């Protein structure tokens, strides 16, 4: 079994990172918005740092729960979250803004309710 409080803390951090990514991307309308201004590049940097932190926290959560928790929520592609962290961390100069933009537009909004459900389930169980 795993420590419920540590797991909840990790999930709360994940929730915060998802909100930060959403907030930082609020003015980004296209992938090119990252590249056409210094502000866009700063936003891309901030978002990527949060995506790295998100992936690292998910990795830690998976390890801390001995691979038991994430598999119970297959609606999120958790390996993809962790893989994106690796890609950004190790190949920063090869970041594809289309992929980052798609992540912000599609994956982050889909992940939010799942994380909320995880928090609720853990608090109730």
N, C-alpha and C positions, 0 to 999 in steps of 0.2 A: 504494500500500500504506500501511498505518498502523502506528504505533508500538505494538508488542505490550505493552511494559511499561506505557505510559500507559493503554492499554486495559484491561489487567489491574487496574491501580490503580483505575480507574473502576468496574470490575465488583466489586471488593472493597468499595468504598464503597457501591455499590448493595446488596450483600449485607448490609452492616452496617445500612443504613437499613431494610431489610425486617425485620431482626431487632429493631431498636428499635421499629418500629411494632407488631410482634407483641407485644413485651414490654409496651409502654405500654398496649396494648389488652387485656391478659390478663384484667382484671377487668370489662371492658365486656361486658354480656350483651345489651343492646338499644340502639338508637339514642338512646332517652331517657336512658340512663345518662350520656350526655354533658351533658345539659341540667339534670338535677335536683339537682346538687350542685356546689359550688365545685371539688371534686376532679375531677369529670367534665369541667368546663370546662377545667381545667388539662390534663387528658389530651387533650382535643380539640385544644387549642392545640399541645401537644407533637407529637401525631400529625400535625397539619396542617403543622407546620414540617418534619417529616421527609418528608412527601409532597411538599412544595415542593422540598426538597433532592433527593429521589429524581427528580422530574421534570426538574429542572435538570441533574442528573448524566446522565440519559438523553439529554437534548438535547445536552449536550456530547459524550457518547459517539457519538451519531449524526453529529455534525459532525466529530469527530476521525477517524472511520472512513469519512468521505465517503459515508455512507448505506449502506455495504456490510454491516455486521455485523448490525444489527437485523433486516434483511429476511431473514436466514438463520434467524431464530427467530420465525416468524409466529404461534406459539402464544400469544404475549403481544401484546396490543393496545398497542403502544408509543406510538402517537399519542394514545391515551387517557391514558397515564401523563403524557405531556407536557401534554396538555390540562387534566388535573386540576391540575397545577402552576399553569397560567395562571389557571384558575378560582379557586383558593384565593388566589393572590397578588393578583389584581385585583378579586375580588368577595368578600372575606373575610366581609363581613357577610351574605352570601347563601348561606353554606355550608349544604348540606343534610346533616344528620347521618345520614339514611338512606343517602345515597350513600357517605359516609365509612365507615359501618358495613359496607355491602355490599362496599366495597373491601377492608376489613380481613378480612372473613369469606371472600370468594371470590377476589378478584384477587391479594392478597398471597400466600396459600398456593400459588396456581397459578404465580406468578411465581418463587418460590424455586427450584424444581428446574430451571427454565429457566436462571436465572442461574448455578446450579451447573454445568450442562452447558456453558454458554458459557465459564466459567472453565476447566473441564476441557479443552474443545476447544482453547482458545487455548494452554493450557500444553502440550498434546500436539502441536499443529500448529505 
